[in-house]
């Protein structure tokens, strides 16, 4: 007689573990884990590929220096200190000058007004694209220009828009053309040693700002 049975009752049977249920769950869990891992890997690869695409146009790197003079040397120099060679057809140079309150002891009537000028290398470097001094509101109406001025004898083709600025090279602009007004009219515009000009240089191919500083004018 089974010791676990009572008189007149059938013996108790031990319940077997549900191994079949566990065996059915394991493959499902495995498949789900593999699916999750696959999705994560796909997302990482997609993000990496997208990052490469978005950064490919912004890889241009260049260290530049800008010098402005107020004395008899009527030029402005952009020097390439190091980095990638720059096609000037892919550069925009934006100068912003605010007329100061005084020139010496003379109060300036145009004090506080802004003169903004853009030199765009993508425009053909021809006289027709030069500064228009007869335009309405000159020089306080912003202009976008690119004339046939020689920028440097150290660059190929010598004109902005055709030249290539290489490390160690420089671009030299006429001061009046670069800033967009007659800097010699000091009692009108107050351009002199110690004033500042904001100069921004943009690589149009990548829309990357290579230079953006307030440059103090030297003598």
Phi, psi and omega in degrees: 000143180287130183294340181269358181264153175257164181301128177080359181245145179292151181295146179286141178254138178286136181280130180280146177298149181275068181294330181296322178297316180296319180297329181284326183286321186305311179298324180296314179299318180299316180297319179297318179296317178297322179294317179298314180298319179298317179296317180297315180298318179297320180295318180296314180297317180297316179296320179296316180296320178295323178295321178297318181295320184285336183263352186296330181271353185249024184274354182293126181231130178205139175257121185237154175228138181238133180233130178243140180238143178255351184277200182299335179283090188276065178217165176231132187244132170247118183250136179268109184274337181166159180117209183281149171293145186238121171285124184293341176292345179255013182246144169238132179245119182245120177251138179229120184234131177252125181297126181288174181289324185222157164239106188066242178257004183268123174287134184263129182294332183264016183307134177088349179280148187253135174246118183238130183223136179241128172256117186248113182292345180283345176277151179296132180282077182230157182304328181296338179262017179278179181294134179258100182282353180260002183290154180297131178082005179303138358264013186275353172270119183302138177236151174241118189224171168191096182268191185262027179296142174286124181267330179187143175278356182262008178238152180296135178069344166070348180252147179292125185113338175240335183284158172244124180270117184253158176306131184092348180267177181207155173248134180237119182250150168296134187299315182296318180292318182299316184272340176089018176202168180281099184291344179287342178275074189291325180285353175260313186250347174069021180287121184198172177304135177099341176285167181238151177229128174279127179240125177238131178241121185244135172273106189292333180297322181247356185059029179267134177277114182273335184206134177204096183213155170272114184263125177279130184283128176267167176277000000 
